[in-house]
Amino acid sequence: MGEVTYSKKNDEIECVRYEKSLKTYLPHTHSNHLTVGYIEEGQVYITIDGEGGIYAEGDEFRIMPNVLHDIKPVGESPYSMVVMCIKTEAVVDDDNLKELQDTIMEKPENIYLIEEMAEDSQVSPYHMIRKFKKAFGLTPHQFQIQCKVRKAQKLLETNKSIPEVAYEAGFCDQSHLDRCFQKIVGMTPSQYRDALANGD
């Protein structure tokens, strides 16, 4: 498999480089980031908000915050691309939903039951889940798991051990972290830490 490297100059911009990669990313979102990508070599199939298409060498793509998307190689051919995640403030029309999203993002490790979320959003659990998914592309539970993984990514930039990272990010154990992390980031926490080191 090809190499993935992460480089982060500050908290505003992160750059990810894929070299001859076959990585597949399942549906996910970036809450407060605009994602801009450029295909250097090969082809990728990207689905953005339900619309899929092939992006080939020389093509660019842009994914707005809170938009559900996935990425996969075309056939068995590897691709090379550069992706920049640029911090930005997403516009959300519903103040209650935005507050709920912010609460989950700030403390994803906290136990926050659907009933509590619905009460805080002043709607029934069913309507809250439906409205949340429509606004942010994921159910509240999926979003909370994704936020736990994002927190784990930040913690992996420190000297903390992986079991410590799992605990602080709210996972029941390291294997739970590994499963969720691999599903969203496309690699294990230790591979991610290596990719960070290679990008410095």
C-alpha positions in Angstrom: 0.0 0.0 0.0 1.2 3.5 -0.8 2.3 6.1 1.8 0.1 8.6 3.5 1.7 11.6 5.2 0.1 14.4 7.3 1.6 17.8 7.8 0.1 20.5 10.0 1.5 24.0 10.0 -1.1 25.3 12.5 -4.6 24.6 13.7 -6.1 26.2 10.6 -4.7 24.0 7.8 -3.8 20.4 7.6 -2.4 18.8 4.5 -2.6 15.1 3.7 -0.6 13.5 0.8 -1.5 10.1 -0.6 1.2 8.5 -2.8 0.1 5.5 -4.8 -2.7 4.7 -2.4 -5.5 2.2 -2.5 -7.2 3.6 0.6 -11.0 3.7 0.7 -12.8 6.1 3.0 -16.4 5.2 4.1 -19.0 7.9 4.3 -18.0 10.7 6.8 -18.0 14.4 7.2 -15.7 17.2 8.3 -17.6 19.5 10.7 -15.7 22.8 10.6 -13.4 22.2 7.7 -13.5 22.9 4.0 -11.8 20.0 2.1 -10.0 20.8 -1.1 -8.2 18.1 -3.1 -6.1 17.7 -6.2 -5.5 14.4 -8.1 -1.9 14.0 -9.0 -2.0 10.6 -10.6 -4.6 7.9 -11.2 -8.3 8.1 -10.5 -10.6 8.2 -7.5 -14.4 7.8 -7.2 -15.9 10.4 -4.9 -19.4 10.6 -3.7 -20.4 14.0 -2.3 -23.8 14.5 -0.8 -25.2 11.5 -2.8 -23.6 12.6 -6.2 -20.8 10.3 -7.4 -18.2 10.8 -10.0 -14.7 9.9 -11.2 -11.9 12.4 -10.6 -8.7 11.9 -12.7 -5.2 13.3 -12.9 -5.3 17.1 -12.9 -8.9 17.3 -11.4 -9.7 19.2 -8.3 -12.6 18.7 -5.8 -14.1 20.7 -3.0 -16.2 19.4 -0.1 -18.0 21.9 2.2 -18.3 21.3 6.0 -21.0 18.9 7.2 -21.4 17.3 3.8 -21.4 13.5 3.7 -18.8 12.0 1.3 -16.7 8.9 0.6 -13.6 8.2 -1.5 -12.4 5.0 -3.1 -9.9 4.0 -5.8 -11.2 3.1 -9.3 -10.7 -0.6 -9.8 -7.3 -1.9 -8.5 -5.3 1.1 -9.7 -3.6 3.3 -7.1 -4.0 7.0 -6.9 -1.9 9.9 -5.7 -3.5 13.1 -4.4 -3.1 16.0 -2.1 -5.9 17.1 0.2 -6.1 20.3 2.3 -8.5 20.6 5.3 -9.0 24.3 6.0 -10.7 25.3 9.2 -13.9 27.3 8.6 -17.2 28.1 10.4 -20.1 26.1 9.0 -23.5 27.9 8.7 -26.3 26.0 10.4 -29.8 27.6 10.3 -31.2 25.8 13.4 -29.6 27.2 16.6 -30.7 24.2 18.7 -29.1 21.8 16.3 -25.9 23.9 16.1 -25.7 24.0 19.9 -26.2 20.2 20.0 -23.4 19.7 17.4 -21.1 22.0 19.3 -21.8 20.1 22.6 -20.9 16.8 21.0 -17.8 18.2 19.4 -16.5 19.8 22.6 -16.9 16.7 24.8 -17.4 13.6 22.5 -16.1 11.3 25.3 -19.2 12.2 27.5 -22.2 9.9 27.7 -24.9 11.8 26.0 -28.1 9.8 25.5 -30.5 10.4 22.5 -33.3 11.3 25.0 -31.1 14.0 26.5 -30.1 15.3 23.1 -33.8 15.5 22.1 -34.7 17.3 25.2 -31.9 19.8 24.7 -33.0 20.3 21.1 -36.7 20.7 22.2 -38.0 18.0 19.8 -38.9 14.3 20.0 -36.0 11.8 19.6 -37.2 10.7 16.2 -37.4 14.2 14.8 -34.1 15.2 16.4 -32.3 12.3 14.7 -33.9 13.0 11.4 -33.1 16.8 11.6 -29.6 16.2 12.8 -28.9 13.8 9.9 -30.3 16.2 7.4 -28.2 19.0 8.7 -24.9 17.2 9.3 -25.0 14.1 7.2 -24.7 11.6 10.1 -27.0 10.5 12.9 -26.0 11.9 16.4 -24.5 8.5 17.4 -22.4 8.3 14.2 -21.4 11.9 14.6 -20.3 11.3 18.3 -18.2 8.3 17.2 -16.6 10.4 14.5 -15.9 13.2 17.0 -14.3 10.7 19.4 -12.0 9.6 16.5 -11.2 13.2 15.7 -10.3 13.7 19.4 -8.1 10.6 19.3 -6.3 12.0 16.3 -5.4 15.2 18.2 -4.3 13.2 21.3 -2.1 11.0 19.0 -0.1 14.2 18.3 1.0 14.1 21.9 3.2 11.6 23.8 0.3 9.8 25.3 0.2 6.0 24.9 -2.5 4.5 22.6 -4.4 3.0 25.6 -4.4 6.5 27.3 -5.7 8.0 24.0 -8.5 5.4 23.9 -9.6 6.2 27.4 -9.4 10.0 27.1 -11.3 9.9 23.8 -14.1 7.9 25.4 -13.6 4.5 23.9 -14.2 1.5 26.1 -10.8 -0.1 25.2 -8.0 0.1 22.7 -9.6 -2.5 20.3 -12.8 -0.3 20.2 -10.6 2.7 19.3 -8.8 0.7 16.7 -12.0 -0.5 15.0 -13.6 3.0 14.9 -10.4 4.7 13.9 -9.6 2.4 11.0 -13.2 2.8 9.7 -13.0 6.6 9.6 -9.3 7.4 9.1 -8.4 4.3 7.0 -5.5 3.2 9.2 -4.8 2.1 12.8 -3.9 4.7 15.5 -0.2 3.5 15.4 -0.1 3.9 11.6 -1.6 7.3 11.9 1.1 8.3 14.4 3.7 7.1 11.9 2.1 9.1 9.1 2.3 12.2 11.3 6.0 11.6 12.0 6.7 11.1 8.3 5.0 14.4 7.5 7.1 16.6 9.8 
